[in-house]
Amino acid sequence: MSKQFQFKLVLLGESAVGKSSLVLRFVKDQFDDYRESTIGAAFLTQTVTLDDQTTVKFEICRDTAGQERYKAPMYYRNANCAVVVYDITQSASLEKARTWIRELQRQADPSIVIALCGNKSDLAARRQVSQEEAKKYADEEGLMWTETSAKTGEGVTEIFTAIAQKLPLTAPSATRAGAGRAGTAARAGLDLNKQAGTGAAGQPDACNC
């Protein structure tokens, strides 16, 4: 029997690094050059297929006004995974990403999966952050790392798929399963085959953000 697991994923990073554009590209395969700092609802879902028997559904939460700092640690409370985004054309955005990673390491669940993502790889001619610098930092901190372009789609699906592959796909205990979706803060994946009321991929749903 096929299984679908559900995880909460948060995006963190300085304003204008492309967090919302990454989500829009991943969920709807769209990009808008003139998009504002938010793409509307603070929560979307998307499903990644790992194999014929296993899918992972991400509850994707991101701030809607570039003000995550006012919601931390509530913003990433119960998150199973995080994508910390920086802009490869802005060195200051990598420093901000380092700050968020330190915050996650201090405050989030110790087993959270963290990916460092250098966005706007299509603007390589304006690069201020080298791949070597970012990868060295990621290696030192035990993070996943990649570069993406929300504009072209390069690397976007791949980073979310890589995160899904790294998450622990273990069914929750009977007690936790009975707690309903509010109890999915737990580290184990939630088997959606045992839950009702989940939304369709790419549509707003209830989120414990």
Secondary structure, DSSP 4 states (H G I P E B T S, - for coil): --EEEEEEEEEEESTTSSHHHHHHHHHH----TT--S--SSSEEEEEEEEETTEEEEEEEE--SSS-GGGTTTGGGTT-SEEEEEEETT-HHHHHHHHHHHHHHHHHS-TT-EEEEEEE-GGGGGG--S-HHHHHHHHHHHT-EEEE--TTT-TTHHHHHHHHHHHS---PPPHHHHHT-GGGTTSSSPEEGGG---PPPTTS------
